[in-house]
Amino acid sequence: MILYLTSHSLWLSATVLIGLGTLISMVGPIVVRRYVTLEKLTAHNEIAGFKFATVGVLYAVLLAFAIIVVWEKFSAAETTVVQEAGAAVTVYRLSPGLGDKAGTDLRAAVTHYLKVAIADDWPAMGQEEIGGSRSARQALNDIYTTLLTFATAERGGNPVVAEILYQLDQMTQARRARLVAAGGTVPDILWLVLFGGAVVTIVFTFFFGTQNLRAQTMMTGLLALLIFSELLIIVSIDRPFTGPVKVNPEALAAVLEDFSSDPSGGAAATHMQQ
């Protein structure tokens, strides 16, 4: 159910979760009133009110906690992509320190990796493939191979190599972090409690007795609308790289555009195609 809502459009997810959930909730008080008299319901309004206040507070705290956690993870995923792009830029800018041929090879490898990450890694994360795309892993390995080949052939120590290795390590860690984030944050047990708590909280309102059934139905509907709207937020951003609300590779694309406007970047692209 969660994967279905995540993988479809926001409008469809909202219709299923909010629209259908609210409609069913509004039917509840009408059904209960047919089988339980108003006198029996109103007799326990005061006690039920205290219990409902406790249930409502507990569920509100749980909802707020879940929203904060998934929002923080979503923001962290955006930051991770920016860090990956920043490390790639640094590696690219430091590459001239390796000399003409090695520098050109390294720039070509970095450019190729960014293109493959955008074209293959993002769709793979959307499908929650463990480890991302094979082509992106290979492209990242090619960067290491290019750099280590130069470092092995270089007899004297080159301080630029150490810094490039550090930045490449940062880029690798950032990629690993976004692959982990693609799997989602909320565990199955918490999903069960979130949706179970929504059902308990809404069904609790069915057994309050008010003289005006229409008013009670509207109040139950508004409560359900609020609860299911917050659940939709959690569902939509739990997997940062899946569905309509997701982290896009805009930071990597901006870096590629910057590379293409660089004279050395054009040379690297030509070298890569050859």
C-alpha positions in Angstrom: 0.0 0.0 0.0 2.8 2.4 1.0 4.8 1.6 -2.2 1.7 2.1 -4.3 1.1 5.5 -2.9 4.7 6.5 -3.2 5.2 5.4 -6.8 2.1 7.2 -8.2 1.3 10.8 -8.8 0.6 13.1 -5.8 -3.0 13.7 -7.0 -3.7 10.0 -7.1 -2.1 9.4 -3.7 -4.1 12.3 -2.3 -7.4 11.0 -3.8 -6.8 7.5 -2.4 -5.5 8.4 1.0 -7.3 11.7 1.8 -10.4 11.5 -0.4 -11.3 7.9 0.2 -10.2 7.9 3.9 -12.3 11.1 4.7 -15.3 9.7 2.9 -15.3 6.5 4.8 -14.8 8.4 8.1 -17.8 10.6 7.4 -20.0 7.5 6.8 -18.9 6.1 10.2 -21.1 8.3 12.5 -24.1 7.7 10.3 -23.7 3.9 10.5 -23.2 3.9 14.3 -26.2 6.1 14.8 -28.4 3.5 13.1 -27.5 0.9 15.6 -26.9 2.9 18.8 -29.4 5.4 20.1 -28.5 9.0 20.7 -29.3 8.6 24.4 -26.8 5.8 24.9 -24.1 7.8 23.1 -24.7 11.1 25.0 -24.6 9.2 28.3 -20.9 8.6 28.0 -19.8 11.9 26.3 -18.0 13.2 29.3 -15.9 10.1 30.0 -15.3 9.5 26.3 -14.1 13.1 26.0 -11.4 12.7 28.5 -10.3 9.4 26.9 -10.4 11.0 23.4 -8.2 13.9 24.6 -5.6 11.4 25.7 -5.7 9.4 22.5 -5.6 12.6 20.4 -2.5 14.0 22.2 -0.7 10.7 21.9 -1.4 10.3 18.2 -0.6 14.0 17.6 2.8 13.6 19.2 3.5 10.4 17.1 2.5 12.2 13.9 4.6 15.2 14.6 7.6 13.0 15.4 7.2 11.1 12.2 6.9 14.3 10.1 10.0 15.8 11.7 12.0 12.7 11.1 11.1 12.2 7.4 11.5 15.9 6.7 15.0 16.0 8.3 16.0 12.9 6.2 14.6 14.5 3.1 16.6 17.7 3.7 19.7 15.6 4.4 19.2 13.8 1.1 19.2 17.2 -0.7 22.3 18.2 1.2 24.0 15.0 0.3 23.5 15.5 -3.4 24.9 19.0 -3.1 27.9 17.7 -1.3 28.5 15.1 -4.0 28.3 17.8 -6.7 30.7 20.0 -4.7 33.3 17.2 -4.3 33.0 16.5 -8.1 33.7 20.1 -8.8 36.8 20.1 -6.6 38.2 17.0 -8.2 37.6 18.5 -11.6 39.3 21.8 -10.7 42.3 20.1 -9.1 42.8 17.8 -12.1 45.2 20.2 -14.0 47.7 19.6 -11.2 48.2 16.0 -12.5 49.5 17.2 -15.9 47.9 17.4 -19.3 47.1 13.8 -20.1 46.3 12.6 -16.6 44.3 15.7 -15.9 42.3 15.3 -19.1 41.6 11.6 -18.3 40.4 12.5 -14.8 38.1 15.3 -16.0 36.6 12.9 -18.6 36.0 10.3 -16.0 34.3 12.7 -13.6 32.2 14.1 -16.4 31.2 10.6 -17.4 30.3 9.7 -13.9 28.0 12.6 -13.4 26.2 11.9 -16.7 25.7 8.2 -15.7 24.6 9.1 -12.2 21.9 11.3 -13.6 20.8 8.9 -16.4 21.1 5.6 -14.5 21.5 6.1 -10.7 18.4 8.2 -10.2 16.0 5.8 -11.9 17.7 2.9 -10.0 17.1 4.7 -6.7 13.5 5.3 -7.7 13.1 1.5 -8.1 15.0 1.0 -4.8 17.8 -1.1 -6.4 20.3 -1.9 -3.7 23.7 -0.4 -4.6 22.3 1.8 -7.4 23.1 1.3 -11.0 26.0 -0.9 -12.1 27.1 1.7 -14.7 27.4 4.4 -12.0 29.5 2.1 -9.8 31.7 1.3 -12.8 32.0 5.0 -13.7 33.1 5.8 -10.1 35.6 3.0 -10.2 37.0 4.4 -13.4 37.8 7.7 -11.6 39.7 5.8 -8.9 41.5 3.8 -11.6 42.6 6.9 -13.5 43.8 8.7 -10.4 45.6 5.7 -8.9 47.3 4.9 -12.2 48.8 8.3 -12.2 49.8 8.1 -8.5 51.5 4.8 -9.1 53.4 6.1 -12.2 54.4 9.3 -10.4 57.8 8.8 -8.7 57.8 12.0 -6.7 55.1 12.8 -4.2 52.3 15.1 -5.6 50.3 16.9 -2.9 47.4 17.4 -5.4 46.9 13.6 -5.5 46.2 13.4 -1.8 43.6 16.2 -1.9 41.9 14.7 -4.9 41.7 11.3 -3.2 40.1 13.0 -0.2 37.5 14.8 -2.3 36.9 11.5 -4.2 36.3 9.8 -0.9 33.8 12.5 0.0 32.0 12.0 -3.3 31.9 8.3 -2.8 30.5 8.7 0.7 27.9 11.1 -0.5 26.7 8.6 -3.2 26.5 5.9 -0.6 24.5 8.1 1.7 21.9 8.9 -1.0 21.6 5.2 -1.9 20.8 4.4 1.7 18.4 7.3 1.9 16.5 6.0 -1.1 15.2 3.1 0.9 13.1 5.2 3.2 13.1 6.1 6.8 9.9 4.9 8.4 10.0 1.2 9.4 7.1 -1.1 8.8 6.2 -1.2 12.5 5.8 2.5 12.6 3.6 2.5 9.5 1.4 0.1 11.3 1.1 2.3 14.3 0.6 5.5 12.2 -2.3 4.1 10.2 -3.6 2.1 13.2 -3.6 5.2 15.3 -5.4 7.1 12.6 -8.2 4.5 12.6 -8.5 4.4 16.4 -8.5 8.2 16.6 -11.2 8.7 13.9 -13.4 5.7 15.0 -13.3 7.1 18.6 -15.4 10.1 17.3 -18.1 7.8 16.0 -19.3 7.1 19.5 -19.9 10.7 20.6 -23.5 11.7 20.8 -24.5 15.1 19.3 -28.0 16.3 18.6 -27.1 17.3 15.1 -25.8 14.3 13.2 -24.8 16.4 10.2 -22.5 18.5 12.4 -20.9 15.4 14.0 -20.3 14.0 10.5 -18.7 17.2 9.3 -16.4 17.4 12.4 -15.4 13.8 11.9 -14.7 14.5 8.3 -12.5 17.5 9.1 -10.5 15.5 11.7 -10.0 12.8 9.1 -9.0 15.3 6.5 -6.3 16.7 8.8 -5.0 13.3 9.9 -4.8 11.8 6.4 -3.2 15.0 5.0 -0.4 14.7 7.5 0.0 11.0 6.6 0.2 12.0 3.0 3.1 14.2 3.8 4.9 11.3 5.5 4.2 9.0 2.6 5.3 11.5 0.0 8.7 12.4 1.4 9.7 9.2 3.2 11.6 8.0 0.1 13.5 11.1 -1.1 14.2 9.7 -4.6 10.9 8.1 -5.4 7.5 9.5 -6.4 6.3 13.0 -7.3 8.0 14.7 -4.3 11.6 13.8 -4.6 15.2 15.1 -4.7 16.2 15.7 -8.3 19.8 15.6 -9.6 19.7 19.4 -10.3 23.0 20.0 -8.4 24.8 17.4 -10.6 23.2 18.8 -13.8 24.4 22.3 -12.8 27.9 21.0 -12.4 27.8 19.3 -15.8 26.6 22.6 -17.4 29.5 24.4 -15.7 31.9 21.8 -17.0 30.6 22.2 -20.6 31.3 25.9 -20.5 34.9 25.3 -19.4 37.4 25.0 -22.2 39.1 22.1 -20.4 35.7 20.5 -19.9 35.1 20.5 -23.7 38.5 18.9 -24.2 37.7 16.3 -21.6 34.3 15.5 -23.2 36.0 15.1 -26.6 38.7 12.8 -25.1 36.0 10.7 -23.4 34.1 10.3 -26.7 37.3 9.2 -28.4 
